[in-house]
Amino acid sequence: MVFEEKMIMNGEPDEEEEEEEEEDMVDPLESVRQKCEDVEHCVHTKERLEQCETRVGSRSATEEDCTEELFDFLHARDHCVAHKLFHSVK
C-alpha cells in the first residue's frame, strides 16, 4: 500500500491514461523485397524453391534439402533489391 501511494505521489502515470501511439516505421528493405519477388526471374526461382519444398516435404526419409534452390532465390531477389533499394532511401 505504501508503494502504491509513493507511485501516485511521484506522478507516475496511471494505467488508465492513454499513451500516445507511435507511428509504425516501415522498413524500405521489406517493401523493395516484396516488389522484387514479383520480378520474372525471382518468380521462376521461387517456383523452383516451392517445388523442391513440396517434393522434400512429401517424402518421409530423404537426404535431399532445398539449400541450392533457396540460395538461388535469395541471390536473385537480393540482386534486384541492390539496384532498387537506394533509390527509395531518403
N, C-alpha and C positions, 0 to 999 in steps of 0.2 A: 504494500500500500504506500509506503514511504517513497519507493522508487517511482510509482505512478505519479505521485504529487510532484516529485522533482522534475519529471518529464514535462508536466504541464507548466510548472513554474519556469522552466528553462526555455519555453517557447518551442518545444518540439512539435512538429506538425501532427495533427490528428489523422488517423487512418481514413476518416470520413472526407477529408479535404481532397478535392480533385487535383491530381498532378497534371501539369502541362504535358501533353503528349508530344514527343519529339517526332519530327518528320523522318520516316524511314529513308535511309540513304540507299540509293540504287547503285550497285557496282556496275560500272560501264563494261567491265570484262564479261560479266554474265550475260548481258544483253547482246553483246557482239558475238559471244559464243553461240547463243541461240540462233542468231541470224546466219552464222556461218554453217551451222548444222543443216541448213536448208539448201546450201550450195550443192550443185550436181555431184562434184567429186566426193564431198563429205557424205551425201546421201548414199552413194554407192558403197563407201567403206563402212558406213553404219549398217547397211543392209547385210553386208558380209559378216559383220560382228554379230548381229542378231541371229543370222542363220547358224553361225558357229555356236552361239549360246544355246539355241534350241536343240541343235544336234548333240552337244555335250550334255545338256540337261536331260535329254531323253534316254541316255544310257546310264545304267547303274554302276558299271565298272569300266572306267576308261582312264587312260593316262593323258588323253588329249585335253588341252586347255586352249583358251582363245587369246593368249597373250599377243601373238603376232597380229591378229585382227584388231585387238584393242589399240596396240601401238600404231597401226596404220591409220585407224580412225582419229586418234589423238593428234598424230602428225598432220593429217590433212586439215583438221579443224584448227589447230594452232597455226598452221601456215596461213590460213585465211585470216585468222584473228590478227596475226602480226601485221598484215597490210592495212587493217581497218581500225585497230584499237586506238592509235594515237591521233587519228582524225576526230575521234569523239571526246578526247580528253581536253579539258579547258586549261 
